[in-house]
Amino acid sequence: MSVITVPQAFDEEALYVDVERIFGEALFLKCEGFNFAGSIKLKAAAEMVAAAERDGTLTADSVLVESSSGNLGVALSMIAASKGYRFVCVTDSRCNLTTRLMMEALGGEVQLVAGQETGGGFLAARLDHVRRLCASDDRYVWLSQYTNPANWRAHYRTTAPEIARSFPRLDVLFVGAGTTGTLMGCARYFRDRHRPVRIVAVDTVGSVAFGGDPGRRMIPGLGMSMRPPLLDESYVDEVVRVEEADTVRACRRLARSGFLFGGSTGTVVSGAIDWLARHRAPDLTAVAIAPDLGERYLDTVYQDNWVQDLYGEGPLDTTRPPPPTARRRAHPDDHEPIGRARTSSPYGTPRQTTNSPR
């Protein structure tokens, strides 16, 4: 029996989904959506709030404020409600209606700003609005998920050790790139422990996090319109970029098998499956971090008209069978750590960038 008194005290850490039956590639998804905030952002939110409380930045009369495209806003709304703080989330039109309603139900205040989707527009507009709020009243406390080291430390302390315990012989880890808090926390953890784990960052086409040209991005979560201040590319072995149409397709293929995941998860899965299809190493142990669940995307990713208007008919086709050359491997024993014995990584070290063609 588990008994908790605050919502952030619960977080399922050891649930994985084996998607080989769905996609034909051996891949385990670490499900991070089974908490009261519904996403991996609960970890960063809890760590940043705790750090601000420890250093005295956050006091009883403080008003938390943060720029978020959705999931972090929900997590901070929940934590603020449980601790008695006011919270203001500054977001933009890409934030799902369901997400905005959730923040408001939890007592958060949602402020929408206008901006352009390229050239740093949406994010720049949100950050400018946050700065104006902070300048208007010294009670506002901006946690700044984009620059706050507590963001990556949350995953150094929790997410990465959780994976390491379940997969003592992990070969490759796929991590979505937004603020890069999850990416940097996990990468630093495995590097510090001299574990030969290949770190593959999954970004969305149109994001400039790792360079390249900005473009339209309609699915909130992953991707940035500026270089993430937390990012240290020396910890990243490869970058895979995924088209949003492929994000939708991956989400819908998962849903047709009964797994309703969110847009960030669809992007990570699409990038991971493409990478695995191009790397036919025997007995490869691969894990991807699934940041969120799909209920907040019912009126976008899972809404046919929305998908057709933006991406055409292609992403609606989820009938493609897994590749006939899919690797097969036995399921691990329930009482043993998942993973395979090996002494070194099967890959070299040069960093590569790949656009997913799927």
BATORNU-659928 format. One line per field, with one value per residue (C-alpha): residue number from 1; x, z, y; residue in three letters. Coordinates in nm, 2 decimals. Layout:
! BATORNU-659928
resi <- c(NUM / ...) .
x <- c(X / ...) .
z <- c(Z / ...) .
y <- c(Y / ...) .
resn <- c(ALA / ...) .
END
This chain:
! BATORNU-659928
resi <- c(1 / 2 / 3 / 4 / 5 / 6 / 7 / 8 / 9 / 10 / 11 / 12 / 13 / 14 / 15 / 16 / 17 / 18 / 19 / 20 / 21 / 22 / 23 / 24 / 25 / 26 / 27 / 28 / 29 / 30 / 31 / 32 / 33 / 34 / 35 / 36 / 37 / 38 / 39 / 40 / 41 / 42 / 43 / 44 / 45 / 46 / 47 / 48 / 49 / 50 / 51 / 52 / 53 / 54 / 55 / 56 / 57 / 58 / 59 / 60 / 61 / 62 / 63 / 64 / 65 / 66 / 67 / 68 / 69 / 70 / 71 / 72 / 73 / 74 / 75 / 76 / 77 / 78 / 79 / 80 / 81 / 82 / 83 / 84 / 85 / 86 / 87 / 88 / 89 / 90 / 91 / 92 / 93 / 94 / 95 / 96 / 97 / 98 / 99 / 100 / 101 / 102 / 103 / 104 / 105 / 106 / 107 / 108 / 109 / 110 / 111 / 112 / 113 / 114 / 115 / 116 / 117 / 118 / 119 / 120 / 121 / 122 / 123 / 124 / 125 / 126 / 127 / 128 / 129 / 130 / 131 / 132 / 133 / 134 / 135 / 136 / 137 / 138 / 139 / 140 / 141 / 142 / 143 / 144 / 145 / 146 / 147 / 148 / 149 / 150 / 151 / 152 / 153 / 154 / 155 / 156 / 157 / 158 / 159 / 160 / 161 / 162 / 163 / 164 / 165 / 166 / 167 / 168 / 169 / 170 / 171 / 172 / 173 / 174 / 175 / 176 / 177 / 178 / 179 / 180 / 181 / 182 / 183 / 184 / 185 / 186 / 187 / 188 / 189 / 190 / 191 / 192 / 193 / 194 / 195 / 196 / 197 / 198 / 199 / 200 / 201 / 202 / 203 / 204 / 205 / 206 / 207 / 208 / 209 / 210 / 211 / 212 / 213 / 214 / 215 / 216 / 217 / 218 / 219 / 220 / 221 / 222 / 223 / 224 / 225 / 226 / 227 / 228 / 229 / 230 / 231 / 232 / 233 / 234 / 235 / 236 / 237 / 238 / 239 / 240 / 241 / 242 / 243 / 244 / 245 / 246 / 247 / 248 / 249 / 250 / 251 / 252 / 253 / 254 / 255 / 256 / 257 / 258 / 259 / 260 / 261 / 262 / 263 / 264 / 265 / 266 / 267 / 268 / 269 / 270 / 271 / 272 / 273 / 274 / 275 / 276 / 277 / 278 / 279 / 280 / 281 / 282 / 283 / 284 / 285 / 286 / 287 / 288 / 289 / 290 / 291 / 292 / 293 / 294 / 295 / 296 / 297 / 298 / 299 / 300 / 301 / 302 / 303 / 304 / 305 / 306 / 307 / 308 / 309 / 310 / 311 / 312 / 313 / 314 / 315 / 316 / 317 / 318 / 319 / 320 / 321 / 322 / 323 / 324 / 325 / 326 / 327 / 328 / 329 / 330 / 331 / 332 / 333 / 334 / 335 / 336 / 337 / 338 / 339 / 340 / 341 / 342 / 343 / 344 / 345 / 346 / 347 / 348 / 349 / 350 / 351 / 352 / 353 / 354 / 355 / 356 / 357 / 358) .
x <- c(0.00 / 0.12 / -0.02 / 0.07 / -0.03 / 0.10 / 0.06 / 0.42 / 0.51 / 0.39 / 0.57 / 0.59 / 0.96 / 0.98 / 0.72 / 0.84 / 0.65 / 0.81 / 0.71 / 0.88 / 0.54 / 0.42 / 0.72 / 0.94 / 1.23 / 1.36 / 1.29 / 1.17 / 0.98 / 1.03 / 0.68 / 0.70 / 0.34 / 0.20 / 0.20 / -0.05 / 0.10 / 0.09 / 0.45 / 0.82 / 0.81 / 0.70 / 1.06 / 1.20 / 0.92 / 0.97 / 1.35 / 1.33 / 1.07 / 1.27 / 1.59 / 1.42 / 1.29 / 1.62 / 1.81 / 1.53 / 1.43 / 1.08 / 0.89 / 0.53 / 0.42 / 0.60 / 0.42 / 0.57 / 0.59 / 0.72 / 0.71 / 0.58 / 0.42 / 0.22 / 0.35 / 0.57 / 0.29 / 0.06 / 0.33 / 0.40 / 0.02 / -0.01 / 0.29 / 0.19 / -0.16 / -0.02 / 0.22 / -0.01 / 0.17 / 0.01 / 0.13 / 0.12 / 0.20 / 0.29 / 0.22 / 0.11 / -0.15 / 0.02 / -0.07 / -0.35 / -0.69 / -0.70 / -0.37 / -0.48 / -0.80 / -0.60 / -0.38 / -0.68 / -0.85 / -0.54 / -0.56 / -0.30 / -0.34 / -0.28 / -0.16 / -0.14 / 0.10 / 0.11 / 0.42 / 0.56 / 0.65 / 0.99 / 1.28 / 1.24 / 0.89 / 0.67 / 0.94 / 1.09 / 0.74 / 0.68 / 1.01 / 0.96 / 0.62 / 0.77 / 1.04 / 0.78 / 0.58 / 0.90 / 0.99 / 0.63 / 0.63 / 0.92 / 0.70 / 0.72 / 0.98 / 1.08 / 1.22 / 1.35 / 1.35 / 1.57 / 1.87 / 1.80 / 2.06 / 1.80 / 1.62 / 1.90 / 1.99 / 1.64 / 1.71 / 2.06 / 1.92 / 1.61 / 1.55 / 1.90 / 1.95 / 1.61 / 1.71 / 2.05 / 1.89 / 1.66 / 1.91 / 2.26 / 2.38 / 2.22 / 2.36 / 2.17 / 1.93 / 1.70 / 1.60 / 1.38 / 1.53 / 1.34 / 1.50 / 1.75 / 1.71 / 1.63 / 1.90 / 2.17 / 2.09 / 2.09 / 2.39 / 2.60 / 2.49 / 2.61 / 2.93 / 3.02 / 2.99 / 3.19 / 2.90 / 2.94 / 2.58 / 2.53 / 2.32 / 2.09 / 1.90 / 1.57 / 1.47 / 1.19 / 1.23 / 1.20 / 1.38 / 1.71 / 1.83 / 2.12 / 2.15 / 1.98 / 1.69 / 1.39 / 1.05 / 0.69 / 0.63 / 0.27 / 0.30 / 0.42 / 0.68 / 1.01 / 1.21 / 1.34 / 1.35 / 1.68 / 1.98 / 1.90 / 2.13 / 2.16 / 2.28 / 2.64 / 2.67 / 2.99 / 2.76 / 2.55 / 2.67 / 2.40 / 2.10 / 1.80 / 1.54 / 1.18 / 0.91 / 0.59 / 0.39 / 0.60 / 0.53 / 0.16 / 0.20 / 0.40 / 0.14 / -0.14 / 0.03 / 0.08 / -0.28 / -0.40 / -0.23 / -0.39 / -0.11 / -0.23 / 0.09 / 0.16 / 0.33 / 0.67 / 0.66 / 0.56 / 0.86 / 1.10 / 0.96 / 0.97 / 1.33 / 1.44 / 1.27 / 1.43 / 1.77 / 1.73 / 1.63 / 1.96 / 2.18 / 2.15 / 2.37 / 2.30 / 2.15 / 2.12 / 1.95 / 1.77 / 1.56 / 1.36 / 1.22 / 0.84 / 0.77 / 0.39 / 0.05 / -0.20 / -0.51 / -0.40 / -0.36 / -0.71 / -0.81 / -0.48 / -0.26 / -0.56 / -0.81 / -0.84 / -0.93 / -0.65 / -0.40 / -0.53 / -0.53 / -0.16 / 0.00 / -0.24 / -0.36 / -0.03 / -0.01 / -0.35 / -0.22 / -0.11 / -0.15 / 0.22 / 0.34 / 0.68 / 0.98 / 1.02 / 1.38 / 1.29 / 1.53 / 1.37 / 1.48 / 1.34 / 1.16 / 1.37 / 1.28 / 1.05 / 1.29 / 1.61 / 1.74 / 1.65 / 1.95 / 2.24 / 2.59 / 2.86 / 3.19 / 3.19 / 2.97 / 2.92 / 2.95 / 3.21 / 3.21 / 3.17 / 2.86 / 2.62 / 2.30 / 2.03 / 1.69 / 1.44 / 1.30 / 0.99) .
z <- c(0.00 / -0.08 / 0.11 / 0.02 / 0.15 / -0.14 / -0.51 / -0.60 / -0.36 / -0.62 / -0.94 / -1.10 / -1.18 / -1.31 / -1.58 / -1.93 / -2.25 / -2.50 / -2.85 / -3.06 / -3.14 / -3.27 / -3.46 / -3.53 / -3.34 / -2.99 / -2.78 / -2.42 / -2.34 / -1.99 / -1.91 / -1.72 / -1.75 / -1.45 / -1.19 / -1.09 / -1.33 / -1.62 / -1.74 / -1.67 / -1.60 / -1.25 / -1.16 / -1.29 / -1.13 / -0.79 / -0.80 / -0.90 / -0.64 / -0.37 / -0.47 / -0.47 / -0.12 / 0.01 / -0.11 / 0.02 / -0.32 / -0.27 / 0.03 / 0.16 / -0.03 / -0.36 / -0.69 / -0.91 / -1.28 / -1.56 / -1.94 / -2.06 / -2.36 / -2.13 / -1.93 / -1.69 / -1.64 / -1.52 / -1.29 / -1.13 / -1.10 / -0.91 / -0.68 / -0.62 / -0.52 / -0.28 / -0.12 / -0.12 / -0.37 / -0.65 / -1.00 / -1.33 / -1.65 / -1.96 / -2.27 / -2.63 / -2.88 / -2.93 / -2.57 / -2.59 / -2.45 / -2.22 / -2.07 / -2.01 / -1.85 / -1.63 / -1.50 / -1.42 / -1.25 / -1.02 / -0.94 / -1.19 / -1.39 / -1.76 / -1.97 / -2.34 / -2.55 / -2.93 / -3.14 / -3.45 / -3.47 / -3.63 / -3.54 / -3.17 / -3.18 / -2.95 / -2.70 / -2.72 / -2.66 / -2.36 / -2.20 / -2.26 / -2.09 / -1.79 / -1.76 / -1.76 / -1.48 / -1.27 / -1.32 / -1.22 / -0.88 / -0.68 / -0.54 / -0.88 / -0.87 / -1.21 / -1.19 / -1.55 / -1.66 / -1.96 / -1.74 / -1.40 / -1.32 / -1.09 / -1.42 / -1.52 / -1.16 / -1.12 / -1.39 / -1.27 / -0.93 / -1.04 / -1.41 / -1.50 / -1.19 / -1.24 / -1.59 / -1.47 / -1.21 / -1.46 / -1.75 / -1.61 / -1.96 / -2.15 / -2.50 / -2.62 / -2.46 / -2.67 / -2.50 / -2.64 / -2.65 / -2.53 / -2.25 / -2.26 / -1.88 / -1.91 / -2.18 / -1.98 / -1.65 / -1.80 / -2.02 / -1.73 / -1.50 / -1.74 / -1.83 / -1.47 / -1.40 / -1.71 / -1.85 / -2.23 / -2.31 / -2.64 / -2.59 / -2.88 / -2.86 / -3.05 / -3.17 / -3.40 / -3.75 / -3.72 / -3.39 / -3.37 / -3.05 / -3.23 / -3.52 / -3.85 / -3.99 / -3.78 / -3.90 / -3.81 / -3.51 / -3.40 / -3.15 / -2.81 / -2.60 / -2.77 / -2.98 / -2.92 / -3.12 / -2.95 / -2.84 / -2.49 / -2.23 / -2.05 / -2.35 / -2.36 / -2.69 / -2.58 / -2.38 / -2.69 / -2.94 / -3.20 / -3.29 / -3.48 / -3.61 / -3.66 / -3.88 / -3.70 / -3.94 / -3.82 / -3.46 / -3.53 / -3.71 / -3.42 / -3.17 / -3.37 / -3.42 / -3.05 / -2.99 / -3.23 / -3.00 / -2.69 / -2.57 / -2.57 / -2.56 / -2.61 / -2.88 / -2.71 / -2.68 / -3.04 / -3.15 / -2.94 / -3.05 / -3.42 / -3.39 / -3.20 / -3.44 / -3.73 / -3.56 / -3.47 / -3.82 / -3.95 / -3.68 / -3.69 / -3.40 / -3.24 / -2.89 / -2.87 / -2.55 / -2.62 / -2.40 / -2.49 / -2.24 / -2.30 / -2.14 / -2.15 / -2.20 / -2.47 / -2.32 / -2.37 / -2.74 / -2.82 / -3.00 / -3.19 / -3.26 / -3.23 / -3.41 / -3.78 / -3.91 / -3.72 / -3.86 / -4.22 / -4.22 / -4.11 / -4.25 / -4.51 / -4.52 / -4.47 / -4.09 / -4.07 / -4.22 / -3.93 / -4.11 / -4.21 / -4.08 / -3.89 / -4.11 / -4.19 / -4.07 / -3.72 / -3.45 / -3.21 / -2.85 / -2.55 / -2.29 / -1.97 / -1.67 / -1.44 / -1.15 / -1.32 / -1.43 / -1.80 / -2.03 / -2.19 / -2.08 / -2.28 / -2.20 / -2.43 / -2.65 / -3.01 / -3.15 / -3.20 / -3.05 / -3.33 / -3.29 / -3.59 / -3.69 / -3.88 / -4.02 / -3.98 / -4.33 / -4.19) .
y <- c(0.00 / 0.35 / 0.65 / 1.00 / 1.35 / 1.56 / 1.47 / 1.51 / 1.23 / 0.97 / 0.89 / 0.54 / 0.49 / 0.13 / 0.09 / 0.01 / -0.07 / -0.32 / -0.18 / -0.45 / -0.60 / -0.26 / -0.13 / -0.44 / -0.30 / -0.39 / -0.09 / -0.03 / 0.29 / 0.43 / 0.56 / 0.89 / 1.00 / 0.80 / 1.07 / 1.33 / 1.59 / 1.34 / 1.39 / 1.38 / 1.75 / 1.68 / 1.58 / 1.91 / 2.11 / 1.95 / 1.99 / 2.36 / 2.45 / 2.27 / 2.44 / 2.79 / 2.71 / 2.60 / 2.91 / 3.14 / 3.27 / 3.13 / 3.25 / 3.23 / 3.55 / 3.46 / 3.42 / 3.15 / 3.23 / 3.02 / 3.01 / 2.67 / 2.51 / 2.29 / 2.00 / 2.20 / 2.44 / 2.16 / 2.02 / 2.36 / 2.43 / 2.10 / 2.17 / 2.53 / 2.41 / 2.16 / 2.41 / 2.71 / 2.93 / 3.13 / 3.03 / 3.21 / 3.02 / 3.22 / 3.02 / 3.06 / 2.94 / 2.60 / 2.50 / 2.25 / 2.36 / 2.06 / 2.16 / 2.51 / 2.39 / 2.16 / 2.44 / 2.65 / 2.36 / 2.33 / 2.70 / 2.82 / 3.14 / 3.11 / 3.40 / 3.36 / 3.57 / 3.62 / 3.56 / 3.40 / 3.04 / 3.10 / 3.32 / 3.27 / 3.44 / 3.23 / 3.16 / 3.51 / 3.66 / 3.44 / 3.52 / 3.89 / 3.87 / 3.68 / 3.95 / 4.22 / 4.05 / 4.01 / 4.38 / 4.48 / 4.31 / 4.17 / 3.89 / 3.71 / 3.43 / 3.30 / 2.95 / 2.97 / 2.61 / 2.70 / 2.80 / 2.64 / 2.37 / 2.21 / 2.11 / 1.87 / 1.77 / 1.63 / 1.37 / 1.31 / 1.22 / 1.02 / 0.93 / 0.81 / 0.60 / 0.45 / 0.34 / 0.22 / -0.01 / -0.17 / -0.19 / -0.26 / -0.34 / -0.05 / 0.02 / 0.32 / 0.58 / 0.80 / 1.13 / 1.40 / 1.75 / 2.05 / 2.25 / 1.96 / 1.91 / 1.54 / 1.49 / 1.66 / 1.49 / 1.14 / 1.20 / 1.34 / 1.05 / 0.78 / 0.97 / 1.03 / 0.66 / 0.56 / 0.36 / 0.31 / 0.42 / 0.59 / 0.91 / 0.99 / 1.32 / 1.33 / 1.67 / 1.79 / 1.94 / 2.32 / 2.33 / 2.51 / 2.35 / 2.18 / 2.43 / 2.44 / 2.65 / 2.74 / 2.62 / 2.58 / 2.36 / 2.29 / 2.01 / 2.15 / 1.98 / 1.91 / 2.15 / 2.50 / 2.83 / 2.91 / 2.72 / 2.57 / 2.73 / 2.40 / 2.21 / 2.08 / 1.89 / 1.72 / 1.48 / 1.39 / 1.12 / 1.17 / 1.39 / 1.26 / 1.51 / 1.40 / 1.55 / 1.63 / 1.42 / 1.12 / 1.22 / 1.19 / 0.86 / 0.71 / 0.83 / 0.68 / 0.35 / 0.32 / 0.41 / 0.14 / -0.10 / 0.05 / 0.28 / 0.65 / 0.85 / 1.23 / 1.42 / 1.43 / 1.05 / 1.01 / 1.22 / 1.02 / 0.68 / 0.78 / 0.89 / 0.58 / 0.34 / 0.51 / 0.49 / 0.13 / 0.04 / 0.18 / 0.01 / -0.36 / -0.45 / -0.79 / -0.81 / -0.43 / -0.30 / 0.02 / 0.24 / 0.56 / 0.80 / 0.85 / 1.19 / 1.21 / 1.05 / 1.13 / 1.27 / 1.63 / 1.57 / 1.44 / 1.76 / 1.78 / 1.47 / 1.24 / 1.46 / 1.37 / 1.72 / 1.89 / 1.64 / 1.66 / 2.04 / 2.05 / 1.74 / 1.58 / 1.23 / 1.05 / 1.05 / 0.90 / 0.57 / 0.35 / 0.02 / -0.03 / -0.36 / -0.39 / -0.46 / -0.83 / -0.82 / -0.72 / -0.85 / -1.09 / -1.15 / -1.32 / -1.12 / -1.08 / -1.28 / -1.08 / -1.12 / -1.02 / -0.68 / -0.61 / -0.59 / -0.78 / -0.85 / -0.67 / -0.52 / -0.21 / 0.00 / -0.15 / 0.20 / 0.46 / 0.81 / 1.07 / 1.28 / 1.27 / 1.45 / 1.26 / 1.37 / 1.09 / 1.00 / 0.82) .
resn <- c(MET / SER / VAL / ILE / THR / VAL / PRO / GLN / ALA / PHE / ASP / GLU / GLU / ALA / LEU / TYR / VAL / ASP / VAL / GLU / ARG / ILE / PHE / GLY / GLU / ALA / LEU / PHE / LEU / LYS / CYS / GLU / GLY / PHE / ASN / PHE / ALA / GLY / SER / ILE / LYS / LEU / LYS / ALA / ALA / ALA / GLU / MET / VAL / ALA / ALA / ALA / GLU / ARG / ASP / GLY / THR / LEU / THR / ALA / ASP / SER / VAL / LEU / VAL / GLU / SER / SER / SER / GLY / ASN / LEU / GLY / VAL / ALA / LEU / SER / MET / ILE / ALA / ALA / SER / LYS / GLY / TYR / ARG / PHE / VAL / CYS / VAL / THR / ASP / SER / ARG / CYS / ASN / LEU / THR / THR / ARG / LEU / MET / MET / GLU / ALA / LEU / GLY / GLY / GLU / VAL / GLN / LEU / VAL / ALA / GLY / GLN / GLU / THR / GLY / GLY / GLY / PHE / LEU / ALA / ALA / ARG / LEU / ASP / HIS / VAL / ARG / ARG / LEU / CYS / ALA / SER / ASP / ASP / ARG / TYR / VAL / TRP / LEU / SER / GLN / TYR / THR / ASN / PRO / ALA / ASN / TRP / ARG / ALA / HIS / TYR / ARG / THR / THR / ALA / PRO / GLU / ILE / ALA / ARG / SER / PHE / PRO / ARG / LEU / ASP / VAL / LEU / PHE / VAL / GLY / ALA / GLY / THR / THR / GLY / THR / LEU / MET / GLY / CYS / ALA / ARG / TYR / PHE / ARG / ASP / ARG / HIS / ARG / PRO / VAL / ARG / ILE / VAL / ALA / VAL / ASP / THR / VAL / GLY / SER / VAL / ALA / PHE / GLY / GLY / ASP / PRO / GLY / ARG / ARG / MET / ILE / PRO / GLY / LEU / GLY / MET / SER / MET / ARG / PRO / PRO / LEU / LEU / ASP / GLU / SER / TYR / VAL / ASP / GLU / VAL / VAL / ARG / VAL / GLU / GLU / ALA / ASP / THR / VAL / ARG / ALA / CYS / ARG / ARG / LEU / ALA / ARG / SER / GLY / PHE / LEU / PHE / GLY / GLY / SER / THR / GLY / THR / VAL / VAL / SER / GLY / ALA / ILE / ASP / TRP / LEU / ALA / ARG / HIS / ARG / ALA / PRO / ASP / LEU / THR / ALA / VAL / ALA / ILE / ALA / PRO / ASP / LEU / GLY / GLU / ARG / TYR / LEU / ASP / THR / VAL / TYR / GLN / ASP / ASN / TRP / VAL / GLN / ASP / LEU / TYR / GLY / GLU / GLY / PRO / LEU / ASP / THR / THR / ARG / PRO / PRO / PRO / PRO / THR / ALA / ARG / ARG / ARG / ALA / HIS / PRO / ASP / ASP / HIS / GLU / PRO / ILE / GLY / ARG / ALA / ARG / THR / SER / SER / PRO / TYR / GLY / THR / PRO / ARG / GLN / THR / THR / ASN / SER / PRO / ARG) .
END
